[in-house]
Amino acid sequence: MVRVRPEMGKYNVIIMVVLLMDAIIARGQWTFGGGGDGLSMNYYIMSCPFAEGIVKDIVNRHLQFDPSLAAALVRMHFHDCFIQGCDASILIESTKGNKAEKDSPANLSLRGYEVIDEAKEEVERQCPGVVSCADIIAMAARDAVFFSGGPVYDIPKGRKDGRRSRIEDTRNLPSPTLNTSELIKMFDQHGFSAQEMVVLSGAHTLGVARCSSFKHRLSNFDTTHEVDPSMEAQFAQTLSRTCSAGDTAEQPFDSSRNSFDNDYFYALMRKNGVLFSDQTLYSSPRTRGFVNGYAMNQAMFFFDFQQAMVKMGTLDVKDGSNGEVRGNCRVIN
């Protein structure tokens, strides 16, 4: 009889577990979240194998024409997931009897809906009734990050579209006037740590803010009628010049508005954060270390960002009979 040493048996078990995990992932059955069909990396591998390629090509084409849409698509994904979960509720149009999320003041500056519509129309031609609008938003945001120079990462698919979209729910979106403690509390309610909140805020490496979101920092700050002291003086003058053009005037979050990099965190270190909710991340000792770390190490920012985005994309997802696959992303079936 051949005797197997205990340590060899242990290694054999480990190898068997690894092989089993590889087989499960390869078959697209490695699920995220609970209940229903769950999410998996290869959710559409059999039912609509070209879905991800279609979305990627359409996002790429739009970004070549208008690179600023990268920020818009990432922001849309965030605003969708933070309200009722990642269920494409942000796309639903208001009706006579219901004011939808997209008509909230916090969402009026959202754009990029045409990208999602075009992607949906194309996947419907290829595989009718299969690919959800919620998955298209998540894939488009991921691809927008990649095409603007950010990290490459995969996301699980299988979200269903929700049937509820109400303007009153958008009160749960983070305001640009929140301080660090308030931001930590709000993100904690969604299961995010303080560090994950900071790294997700790094999405502001893309895009711009409108003057209406930061003009309170220039006067009447905290009812003292003084400029926000957390701003560098020359930068305060820059914001004042921007706002001289009106509430809809736009200020880039950092010096590379269409490039996904860690310059946003450098801006915070220079006291050049555009929103109060940006600069507070450096002003507060609770989060300053994270800002410094990401400013000094872009690779760490990229890695942590992709991890946090995958996590955000699984917030309160609808699966199975809890949702639907809309034929038109703007209308409930």
Secondary structure as the mmCIF struct_conf table of DSSP 4:
data_model
#
loop_
_struct_conf.conf_type_id
_struct_conf.id
_struct_conf.beg_label_comp_id
_struct_conf.beg_label_asym_id
_struct_conf.beg_label_seq_id
_struct_conf.end_label_comp_id
_struct_conf.end_label_asym_id
_struct_conf.end_label_seq_id
HELX_LH_PP_P HELX_LH_PP_P1 VAL A 2 ARG A 5
HELX_RH_AL_P HELX_RH_AL_P1 PRO A 6 ALA A 26
TURN_TY1_P TURN_TY1_P1 ARG A 27 GLY A 28
STRN STRN1 PHE A 32 PHE A 32
BEND BEND1 GLY A 33 GLY A 35
TURN_TY1_P TURN_TY1_P2 GLY A 36 ASP A 37
STRN STRN2 LEU A 39 SER A 40
TURN_TY1_P TURN_TY1_P3 MET A 41 SER A 47
TURN_TY1_P TURN_TY1_P4 PRO A 49 PHE A 50
HELX_RH_AL_P HELX_RH_AL_P2 ALA A 51 PHE A 65
TURN_TY1_P TURN_TY1_P5 PRO A 67 SER A 68
HELX_RH_AL_P HELX_RH_AL_P3 LEU A 69 CYS A 81
TURN_TY1_P TURN_TY1_P6 PHE A 82 GLN A 84
BEND BEND2 GLY A 85 ALA A 88
HELX_RH_3T_P HELX_RH_3T_P1 SER A 89 LEU A 91
HELX_LH_PP_P HELX_LH_PP_P2 ILE A 92 SER A 94
STRN STRN3 THR A 95 THR A 95
TURN_TY1_P TURN_TY1_P7 LYS A 96 GLY A 97
STRN STRN4 ASN A 98 ASN A 98
HELX_RH_3T_P HELX_RH_3T_P2 GLU A 101 ASP A 103
BEND BEND3 SER A 104 SER A 104
HELX_RH_3T_P HELX_RH_3T_P3 PRO A 105 ASN A 107
TURN_TY1_P TURN_TY1_P8 LEU A 108 SER A 109
HELX_RH_AL_P HELX_RH_AL_P4 TYR A 113 GLN A 126
BEND BEND4 CYS A 127 CYS A 127
TURN_TY1_P TURN_TY1_P9 PRO A 128 VAL A 130
BEND BEND5 VAL A 131 VAL A 131
HELX_RH_AL_P HELX_RH_AL_P5 CYS A 133 PHE A 147
TURN_TY1_P TURN_TY1_P10 SER A 148 GLY A 149
STRN STRN5 LYS A 157 LYS A 157
STRN STRN6 LYS A 160 ASP A 161
BEND BEND6 ARG A 163 ARG A 163
HELX_RH_3T_P HELX_RH_3T_P4 ILE A 167 ASN A 172
BEND BEND7 LEU A 173 LEU A 173
HELX_LH_PP_P HELX_LH_PP_P3 PRO A 174 SER A 175
TURN_TY1_P TURN_TY1_P11 PRO A 176 THR A 177
HELX_RH_AL_P HELX_RH_AL_P6 THR A 180 ASP A 188
TURN_TY1_P TURN_TY1_P12 GLN A 189 GLY A 191
HELX_RH_AL_P HELX_RH_AL_P7 ALA A 194 SER A 201
HELX_RH_3T_P HELX_RH_3T_P5 GLY A 202 THR A 205
BEND BEND8 LEU A 206 GLY A 207
STRN STRN7 VAL A 208 ARG A 210
HELX_RH_3T_P HELX_RH_3T_P6 CYS A 211 SER A 213
TURN_TY1_P TURN_TY1_P13 PHE A 214 PHE A 214
HELX_RH_3T_P HELX_RH_3T_P7 LYS A 215 ARG A 217
TURN_TY1_P TURN_TY1_P14 LEU A 218 LEU A 218
BEND BEND9 SER A 219 ASN A 220
HELX_RH_3T_P HELX_RH_3T_P8 PHE A 221 THR A 223
BEND BEND10 THR A 224 THR A 224
BEND BEND11 GLU A 226 GLU A 226
TURN_TY1_P TURN_TY1_P15 PRO A 229 SER A 230
BEND BEND12 MET A 231 MET A 231
HELX_RH_AL_P HELX_RH_AL_P8 ALA A 233 CYS A 243
TURN_TY1_P TURN_TY1_P16 SER A 244 ALA A 245
TURN_TY1_P TURN_TY1_P17 ASP A 247 THR A 248
STRN STRN8 GLU A 250 PRO A 252
BEND BEND13 PHE A 253 SER A 255
TURN_TY1_P TURN_TY1_P18 ARG A 257 ASN A 258
BEND BEND14 SER A 259 SER A 259
BEND BEND15 ASP A 261 ASN A 262
HELX_RH_AL_P HELX_RH_AL_P9 ASP A 263 MET A 269
TURN_TY1_P TURN_TY1_P19 ARG A 270 LYS A 271
BEND BEND16 VAL A 274 LEU A 275
HELX_RH_AL_P HELX_RH_AL_P10 PHE A 276 SER A 283
BEND BEND17 SER A 284 SER A 284
HELX_RH_AL_P HELX_RH_AL_P11 PRO A 285 MET A 296
HELX_RH_AL_P HELX_RH_AL_P12 GLN A 298 MET A 312
TURN_TY1_P TURN_TY1_P20 GLY A 313 ASP A 316
STRN STRN9 LYS A 318 LYS A 318
HELX_RH_3T_P HELX_RH_3T_P9 GLY A 320 ASN A 322
BEND BEND18 GLY A 323 GLY A 323
STRN STRN10 GLU A 324 GLU A 324
BEND BEND19 GLY A 327 ASN A 328
TURN_TY1_P TURN_TY1_P21 CYS A 329 ARG A 330
BEND BEND20 VAL A 331 VAL A 331
#
